[in-house]
Amino acid sequence: MPDPTIVITAELLRRLEDPAFKPFVIVTSDGARHKVPSRDHLVVTRLLRRVELEHDNVAVDIINPLHITRIQIARQTSRAA
């Protein structure tokens, strides 16, 4: 069985490297939801197996990949013309 931290970090890196980046939400085991609006907001390190989410207000959330339970594509809001 593969190490879950490797699987999660690989999936996050795949999403960040996708040329057609789509915002997504990281859901953790405590139910917290962390919005990732752009690839510039998230840093994933393979060696440290660490996920850092940087917010526009300079705050940083450090997330242990073992606590990531779900990655959800953010819903697109439609704009009325």
RAUR-V494661 format. One record per backbone hydrogen bond with DSSP energy under -1.0 kcal/mol. CO is the residue of the C=O (numbers start at 0). NH is the residue of the N-H. E is the energy in kcal/mol with one decimal. If there is no record, write none. Layout:
# RAUR-V494661
co={CO/CO}
nh={NH/NH}
e={E/E}
This chain:
# RAUR-V494661
co={2/3/4/5/6/7/8/9/10/11/12/22/23/24/25/26/26/27/31/33/35/37/40/42/44/49/50/51/52/54/58/60/62/63/64/66/69/71}
nh={6/7/8/9/10/11/12/13/14/15/16/73/35/71/33/68/69/30/27/25/23/40/53/51/49/44/62/42/60/57/54/52/50/66/67/28/26/24}
e={-1.7/-2.6/-2.4/-2.1/-2.1/-2.5/-2.5/-2.3/-2.1/-2.2/-2.2/-2.3/-3.2/-2.8/-2.8/-2.6/-1.7/-2.5/-2.2/-2.8/-1.6/-1.6/-3.5/-3.0/-1.4/-2.4/-3.3/-2.7/-2.8/-1.6/-3.0/-3.1/-1.4/-2.4/-1.4/-2.2/-2.9/-3.2}
